[in-house]
């Protein structure tokens, strides 16, 4: 009888210890630096929204502390910090990492690429999400990536004078991101990458002649219209701009199925929230900029056609040197060809709606 009592006591103690251990393993605390100020609509705001919802819905089992740009990790160092485990997660535009991982810009913004609804269709249903995880693993980065925000087309940039010929880019000092920057380099532009917080001063001091950053609702917050007066369209280099939550792979593997589902569903909601905010605000901002005397100009079609040819050559060059890039580019191009059939026939022409 004594042996049975001892056995029951041992089982209870072991069960209690296991329950405590499991409970402790489920309670995760992550620091999450962001590349974008949360005041920036559609670009930084989803990071704040997603963080708040996860913290509430997890009922304390997963707590994320969000850090504004430069307060914890510089924007361009988020990937490495997450992969190294210095922070549990990060929120960023992964196109910043094209020097380390050539294929990731295809998940961030592609010249003359998919529109936002089409990109999300390809990402969720065309194998994009799975490809992205494989690409990080292939390059030795210990991260799990979750699409967590998207906005519509950027502007083609802010310039001292309109772009009338391709030669206008020759010798221009311009901030231009991602694969679009490689296109302008072929035209003789001196392309640099600067984070959002440094762009106003760079324009003001003449360190750069022109810049792109994002959509009108964001650019006017950054004050570009106070320095240069030509805002050009369309944003051929970034028809979509996608943001991601990067999670350290060891931390991701610690999460329970419920926590994984919460992160995935909340980030998916964050994608819609970001897109909706940008679409709601941009028209009103453009109207205000026009009233202030800003030239809201269009790049001529003949120049766009030439930019498309150069963009295609850049994509082909990158495909030739990186197998992951080729696989993703081929997949997106195949889907885009199908999508155009739907896009051209299903949606009303804006001229009819005016």
Protein Blocks (a to p, Z undefined) as FASTA:
>chain_A
ZZmmmmmmmmmmmmmmmmmmmmmmmmccdddddfbdfklghklmmmmmmmmmmmmmnnop
accddddehklpcfklmmmmmmnomambdcddfklmmmmmmmlmmmmocghiacfklmmm
mmmmnommmmmmmmmmmnopacddddfbdcddddebjcfbdcfbfklmgopacddehjll
mmmmmnopacddddfklmmmmmmnomambdcfbdfklmmmnommmmbccdcdddfklmba
cddddddfklmmmpcfklmmmmmmmmmmmmmmmmmmmmmmmmmmmmmmmmnopacddddf
klmmmmmmmmmmmmmmmmmmomklmmmmmmmmmmmmmmmmmmmmmpccfklmZZ
